Amino acid sequence: MLYKFSENMRRILLIIPVLLFALLGFSQNCISDQNIKEVGFHPKTIEPAYVDSVYKQVLQVRIFKDTSVVLNGNPVLATIDSIVVNGIEGMPTGFYYSCSNKNCTFIPDSTGCATMEGTASKGDIGEYPLEIQIKIYAKIFGTVSTTQDDTIRQFTMFVEDLSSAHTLTKPRTYLYPNPTSDGTIQLSNSFYEDLGAVTCINALGQIVDFNIVNGKIDLVNPVDGLYTITIQTKTGQTFTERVLFKH
């Protein structure tokens, strides 16, 4: 028996493969690395975005099995069922994120991934402390379901302009060790001789106090997190280095 399709039906049949292709393409926006076993977001720091260049940063996500939730004012151990990423706040205008997993849901003992994308303009130059909003779904006492909201403040995105005449192209690293475990960061001797001014900002965008003694930057009362150190030379050049402090 022959069937005669209407013009509208033909259009629908043509659209279906296109939709399937788009959906399959979206689901492959990043590939999860199951070799990662360490809990947390990887890499520990993200790449800077450059003006007029397409930006794409993949984050691998491995969630923890247990956490502490507050019940009647007291912390209680809870077993994680899943964690959902509800949003990433603080990105430059026009940037967006997507996840490999449906609804950006991540489960223990498995690595998932998310991708941040966008194209920065000159008006976006600067730093953007990111806040990853998550909701934790867990069980306490083995059977009682509970949820808890949390915010991950591990990352700061920097937007830079490679065409700027005042940006120093770094042929090597001038600050070490990185990460640091004691809050002390060493400047290379050759660079220290040309040192003009130094500023240090934490992941919340707050100015951090420090001392410089014999080419060493000593952070005052540091807490775990990412610090942005901007250095100006006596000749007017600047560069920015991100240093991770972790006890």
DOTOR-410090 format. One record per residue: residue in three letters; x, y, z of N, C-alpha, C, O in turn. Coordinates in steps of 0.001 Angstrom, whole numbers, plus 500000, padded with zeros to 6 digits. Example, Ala and Ser with C-alpha at 12.3 -4.5 7.8 and 13.67 -1.06 7.14 Angstrom:
2
ALA513190494310507800512300495500507800513200496700507800514236496681508465;SER512850497750507080513670498940507140512900500030507870513409501138508039;
***
This chain:
247
MET500856498810500000500000500000500000500892501241500000501863501314500753;LEU500558502213499152501328503435499085500661504503499912499439504651499898;TYR501490505262500646500988506359501460501446507671500850502597507815500437;LYS500539508612500801500859509922500269500979510908501425500012511149502148;PHE502161511474501592502401512394502700502069513813502275502338514229501148;SER501484514535503202501203515943502948502502516731503008503518516223503480;GLU502471517983502526503653518832502555504128519070503979505333519072504230;ASN503203519271504922503562519481506338504244518254506912505202518367507677;MET503741517062506535504343515826507036505771515682506511506663515239507234;ARG505982516060505241507331515978504683508282516883505457509422516509505734;ARG507801518089505808508630519010506565508996518448507928510127518591508391;ILE508017517803508565508262517206509884509301516102509782510198516004510619;LEU509176515262508742510119514160508575511529514671508297512510514036508684;LEU511630515812507631512935516397507380513528517019508635514744517005508828;ILE512664517567509492513134518231510699513621517238511740514561517535512476;ILE513000516060511819513340515075512863514823514707512842515455514738513897;PRO515423514353511666516864514028511695517722515200512143518735515007512815;VAL517324516420511774518087517589512197518050517736513700519071518026514324;LEU516867517537514296516740517626515746517558516547516437518218516813517441;LEU517520515328515903518294514240516498519781514543516440520513514290517397;PHE520223515086515310521640515437515175522032516504516181523099516434516792;ALA521158517499516351521453518572517297521514518051518711522392518440519480;LEU520579517163519068520558516610520420521789515762520682522373515825521764;LEU522187514966519691523367514129519865524616514986519969525518514676520747;GLY524677516065519189525812516963519265525897517630520613526989517794521158;PHE524742518025521170524736518687522470525224517751523554525940518170524464;SER524840516465523465525210515519524517526717515238524502527261514717525475;GLN527394515587523388528818515323523288529632516600523460530739516697522932;ASN529100517585524194529823518846524336531143518663525074532043519491524929;CYS531279517605525859532544517256526495532547515759526760531496515117526771;ILE533722515218526971533866513778527215534397513581528628535442514124528985;SER533685512811529423534086512560530803535346511695530853535483510719530115;ASP536247512076531731537496511334531906537368510437533139537532510891534271;GLN537074509167532902536864508232534008538165507829534688538142507121535695;ASN539290508268534154540568508009534830540760508905536045541613508640536892;ILE539969509961536127540058510868537275539353510238538462538164509928538388;LYS540074510049539551539507509438540751539455510420541919538766510176542910;GLU540181511527541801540210512508542884538917513315542889538485513822541854;VAL538314513426544053537061514157544192537295515650543973538295516203544431;GLY536371516293543274536446517732543076536280518121541628535893517308540788;PHE536584519397541340536537519925539981537956519939539419538899520320540112;HIS538103519527538173539409519459537529539328520120536155538353519906535433;PRO540342520930535771541563521257536510541279522167537706540163522659537872;LYS542289522381538526542124523190539725541965524672539392541325525412540139;THR542537525099538289542375526475537817541969526429536347542226525438535663;ILE541336527498535859540872527508534479541712528462533642542362529370534160;GLU541679528232532341542436529059531411541803530444531291540592530585531464;PRO542611531472530998542040532798530771541312532846529431541593532050528535;ALA540383533776529300539717534038528027540388535238527377540821536162528066;TYR540474535227526055541119536317525334540112537031524438539221536416523853;VAL540280538331524351539362539168523577539271538673522132540285538416521485;ASP538030538545521640537720538164520253538160536742519909538236536393518731;SER538449535925520906538790534524520674537730533631521325537270533903522433;VAL537356532571520625536365531639521165536953530922522381538061530389522322;TYR536214530917523461536677530311524711535910529017524959534691528961524799;LYS536637527991525348536010526725525724536836526074526814537986525694526593;GLN536246525948527986536923525336529129536102524152529622534944524304530011;VAL536713522971529600536040521762530085536419521528531540537596521562531900;LEU535417521291532364535626520942533768535200519496533984534068519118533679;GLN536108518701534508535769517341534913535295517381536369535903518046537208;VAL534210516668536658533589516748537980533479515346538586532851514449538022;ARG534104515192539739534017513932540491533504514271541879534190514965542631;ILE532317513801542238531712514239543488532022513272544624532355512107544408;PHE531902513787545824532200513026547027531018512135547399529882512392547001;LYS531304511077548174530259510135548569529498510595549799528309510314549949;ASP530187511295550666529592511695551940529791513186552157530732513787551637;THR528899513764552925529026515162553283528379515373554642527789514455555212;SER528495516573555148527873516913556424526745517903556168526951518942555541;VAL525553517578556656524414518479556535523991518909557932524299518247558923;VAL523285520021557991522849520565559278521421520121559553520516520375558758;LEU521229519457560681519913518987561102519651519484562510520350519118563454;ASN518625520332562639518291520920563943519493521618564582519696521580565796;GLY520280522256563713521424523011564211522672522197564438523686522742564875;ASN522631520907564156523783520036564391524232519375563094523395518978562283;PRO525556519249562883526042518567561679525793517065561756526029516434562786;VAL525312516504560645525003515074560574525623514518559297525533515148558243;LEU526251513346559377526841512718558203525739512241557263524782511594557688;ALA525886512570555975524891512179554974525585511491553807526712511840553457;THR524915510517553209525414509801552043524849510456550783523636510619550650;ILE525719510822549878525307511549548679524616510616547683525125509540547369;ASP523457511040547193522799510367546064523233511014544753523586510326543795;SER523203512334544724523598513065543529523809514537543867523375515019544913;ILE524478515229542968524652516678543063524254517291541726524671516815540670;VAL523457518333541774522992519010540561523602520406540508523523521167541473;VAL524209520732539375524704522090539157523544522927538644523042522695537543;ASN523118523900539443521974524735539084522368526008538347521512526672537764;GLY523633526350538366524046527556537666525491527904537952526058527489538963;ILE526080528674537046527414529232537244527281530738537115527068531261536021;GLU527407531425538225527241532877538247528590533579538173529607533065538639;GLY528570534773537573529780535588537531530527535550536217531543536230536074;MET530052534771535245530742534711533962530524536004533178529537536704533404;PRO531437536327532257531234537510531418529937537398530614529432536298530385;THR529409538535530193528177538568529416528308537722528153529299537824527430;GLY527305536890527893527313536060526699527953534701526880527850533852525995;PHE528612534474528005529182533150528279528097532238528842527147532700529473;TYR528250530956528609527250529992529069527938528671529390529116528484529085;TYR527198527766530003527754526455530325526768525374529914525572525629529773;SER527278524174529724526455523004529448527124521797530079528316521829530386;CYS526363520739530272526869519540530954526695518312530074525818518266529211;SER527545517319530306527420516058529579526260515239530121525643514470529384;ASN525959515398531403524895514620532039523572515370531984523547516600532028;LYS522495514644531889521166515234531832520901516066533082521136515617534205;ASN520411517276532870520069518199533961521270518558534824521107519011535957;CYS522483518357534293523716518657535046523738517919536382524095518486537414;THR523353516653536345523332515811537539524565514918537570524893514263536580;PHE525243514895538711526452514096538874526270513144540052525709513520541082;ILE526748511905539896526593510891540929527967510432541413528951510554540684;PRO528043509906542639529332509437543167529904508290542341529185507595541623;ASP531222508112542465531944507023541797531878507099540283532066506089539604;SER531618508269539750531598508451538316532001509890538005531601510818538708;THR532792510070536954533220511407536560532332511940535449532105511264534445;GLY531835513146535631531081513835534594531834515073534167532924515342534671;CYS531271515826533247531966517027532805530990518128532424529819517879532137;ALA531498519334532430530740520515532026531659521402531201532881521333531330;THR531074522225530363531846523093529482531371524532529622530171524805529582;MET532312525444529786532011526876529765532498527431528432533625527164528016;GLU531638528212527760531964528714526437531544530169526282530708530675527031;GLY532135530824525303531771532200525002532895532907524268533975532347524080;THR532638534139523857533644534975523210533663536327523905532645537016523961;ALA534809536704524429534935537944525189535194539131524254535760538981523171;SER534764540306524704535032541549523991535939542430524855536237542088525999;LYS536367543545524310537259544436525059536603544944526335537278545186527335;GLY535281545106526293534581545572527483534538544559528605534142544883529724;ASP534947543317528312534930542257529327536258542099530044536355541294530970;ILE537278542836529651538608542659530242538530542838531758537972543816532256;GLY539092541887532467539067541934533927539004540534534500539274539558533801;GLU538653540435535757538569539131536414537151538877536899536427539798537278;TYR536776537609536879535420537207537190535432536026538162535567534877537741;PRO535292536305539455535160535195540418533861534446540130532786535044540085;LEU533970533155539938532799532351539579532202531683540806532915531286541727;GLU530888531569540799530167530860541854529341529758541213528387530025540483;ILE529721528509541495528997527357540962527945526954541997528270526476543084;GLN526685527159541636525576526872542546525179525403542409524821524948541323;ILE525246524667543518524895523240543473523824522914544520523680523605545529;LYS523092521854544247522152521304545222522541519857545480522674519058544553;ILE522720519537546746523136518192547153521898517382547557521105517817548392;TYR521748516214546961520683515286547339521333514127548093522236513469547577;ALA520869513887549308521533512893550151520536512199551067519359512555551127;LYS521043511196551780520237510484552777520991510481554101522205510280554148;ILE520244510709555168520801510592556504520144509413557200518980509097556958;PHE520897508784558050520433507584558755520034506482557771519276505576558118;GLY520553506566556535520324505508555562519053505617554755518998505102553638;THR518023506270555276516727506261554589516079507631554458515218507822553600;VAL516469508572555278515802509882555290516432510794554234517614511126554315;SER515626511195553242516120512046552165516223513495552627515384513983553384;THR517258514168552161517454515576552497518172516271551353518810515618550527;THR518072517579551304518792518364550296519500519533550976519107519977552055;GLN520535520009550332521257521166550863521888521934549717522501521340548831;ASP521743523239549729522359524096548720523779524461549147524071524609550333;ASP524645524600548161526025524992548453526578525768547264525990525762546182;THR527702526431547468528333527223546420529817526897546354530515526926547368;ILE530293526588545156531706526322544927532356527605544412531939528157543394;ARG533378528071545122534065529316544736535536529036544435536420529754544902;GLN535784528012543669537144527582543379537793528364542236539015528504542194;PHE536974528875541305537525529393540060537357530903539908536373531491540357;THR538345531503539262538256532886538798538627532901537326539684532404536938;MET537748533476536503538025533593535074538626534970534795538113535986535263;PHE539711534992534034540344536236533657540153536459532161540352535552531353;VAL539766537678531809539657538052530405540801539006530096540940540050530732;GLU541619538640529114542810539407528789542815539776527309542153539141526488;ASP543575540812526993543711541270525612545151541070525168546051541775525622;LEU545365540105524279546723539796523845547330540919523013548547540982522840;SER546478541806522499546999542895521680547458544083522503548010545036521953;SER547238544045523826547610545172524672549114545350524715549860544388524899;ALA549553546580524544550994546856524555551581546768525948552799546702526111;HIS550711546767526963551206546772528342551146545397528984551382545253530184;THR550829544387528183550774543036528723552100542337528467552557542266527326;LEU552701541836529495553983541152529375553757539684529047553100538970529805;THR554295539236527928554206537828527588555206537069528433556405537340528377;LYS554722536128529210555589535439530159556312534284529474555653533337529044;PRO557617534321529356558332533201528796558501532086529821558831530958529454;ARG558284532378531082558437531369532125557673531828533355557126532930533387;THR557643530979534356556940531305535583557844532125536503559015531790536687;TYR557300533199537079558067534076537952557742533845539428558438534358540304;LEU556707533089539700556301532839541078556318531339541351555796530553540560;TYR556901530956542440556946529541542797557144529429544310557658530369544916;PRO556755528310544946556083527160544337554608527461544063554036528382544646;ASN554020526702543203552596526836542899552029525456542603552337524881541559;PRO551212524911543492550619525568544673551611525722545825552672525099545851;THR551225526577546779552013526779547989551221526284549187549997526412549230;SER551925525721550156551240525168551334551453526000552595550825525752553624;ASP552352526998552508552631527798553708552383529293553504552667530099554390;GLY551847529664552322551541531067552076552742531893551654552645533115551537;THR553890531229551419555096531939550979555331531657549503555345530503549074;ILE555517532732548726555706532619547283556994533337546916557187534499547272;GLN557861532653546213559168533199545855559119533873544478558614533301543513;LEU559652535093544407559853535765543124561216535381542577562179535274543336;SER561312535171541257562616534883540675563528536091540859563060537229540837;ASN564822535855541038565758536929541350565811537997540265565828539191540566;SER565838537568538998565943538532537902564709539415537831564805540595537493;PHE563548538847538149562332539637538092562211540548539301561691541659539194;TYR562683540093540439562596540892541667563372542203541528562995543222542107;GLU564444542165540766565250543370540579564500544458539823564822545640539948;ASP563503544063539040562740545025538236561349545272538831560473545819538161;LEU561151544869540084559832544937540705559417546381540974560181547179541517;GLY558163546696540570557622548018540832556550547987541901556731548541542985;ALA555430547336541599554311547250542544553676545875542460553738545211541425;VAL553052545444543579552417544132543659551047544282544302550891544992545294;THR550061543612543733548742543519544372548351542052544435548740541255543581;CYS547580541708545455547141540326545647545656540332545966545211541056546857;ILE544881539520545235543431539463545396543017538003545555543525537132544849;ASN542103537736546474541630536362546665540477536052545720540090536894544909;ALA539929534844545823538884534390544905537585535171545046536734535119544158;LEU537422535893546147536231536713546362536406538136545850535505538967545970;GLY537578538408545277537846539743544768538311540717545836538333541925545604;GLN538680540209546994539128541062548097540646541213548074541372540269547761;ILE541115542417548410542556542651548481543125541933549709542573542030550805;VAL544213541228549516544832540428550567546137541103551004546939541525550170;ASP546336541195552319547573541765552852548732540770552686548544539555552749;PHE549913541314552476551100540467552340552339541296552669552291542524552736;ASN553431540597552868554731541236553083555710540707552043555632539549551633;ILE556626541565551624557686541130550703559028541289551406559421542395551776;VAL559718540179551581561015540185552243561970539322551433561734538131551233;ASN563058539942550968564092539215550230563528538428549047563903537281548804;GLY562626539070548325562079538433547132561006537404547394560616536676546481;LYS560511537325548639559451536383548984558183537141549361558221538096550137;ILE557065536701548800555759537250549153555159536361550230554931535173550000;ASP554903536920551391554285536179552488552858536663552667552641537800553084;LEU551869535808552355550467536161552530550135536222554014550600535391554794;VAL549332537205554402548948537375555805547644536620556060546615536905555446;ASN547706535650556976546539534845557353545802534271556140544603534499555984;PRO546500533538555294545834533000554095544881531859554434545059531150555425;VAL543868531701553589542961530562553656543051529828552327543483530392551321;ASP542637528562552334542726527763551117541967528434549975540838528890550153;GLY542595528490548806541927529069547658542921529599546635544132529431546770;LEU542375530245545607543177530766544516543435532254544725542515533016545020;TYR544697532662544568545079534061544734545625534601543410546399533941542716;THR545201535806543091545659536458541873546685537527542236546372538497542926;ILE547902537338541766548980538280542075549346539026540802549776538427539816;THR549171540335540837549491541187539693550741541991540016550826542634541062;ILE551703541950539113552987542603539336553247543616538230553095543318537045;GLN553634544796538630554073545829537700555587545991537819556138546029538919;THR556234546084536681557674546300536689557967547801536684557071548619536470;LYS559205548142536919559612549553536917559502550163535523559432551383535377;THR559489549309534501559386549800533123557937549896532655557677550244531504;GLY556989549587533549555580549745533210554893548510532689553704548563532375;GLN555595547397532585554973546154532143554234545496533312554592545688534474;THR553202544722532986552443544019534025552230542566533617552186542233532433;PHE552103541733534604551617540385534347550883539886535564551076540370536680;THR550028538896535320549199538332536386549477536836536503549498536118535504;GLU549683536388537703549921534977537974548914534496539005548686535170540010;ARG548305533335538765547394532740539732548126531684540545548768530789539995;VAL548022531801541854548715530868542750547693530214543666546857530894544261;LEU547762528898543776546846528156544632547483527934545999548597527419546095;PHE546768528327547065547230528059548416546374526946549001545145527020548996;LYS547041525917549503546339524775550087547164524211551220548323523843551027;HIS546559524140552432547287523606553577547690522149553325548315521525554182;
***
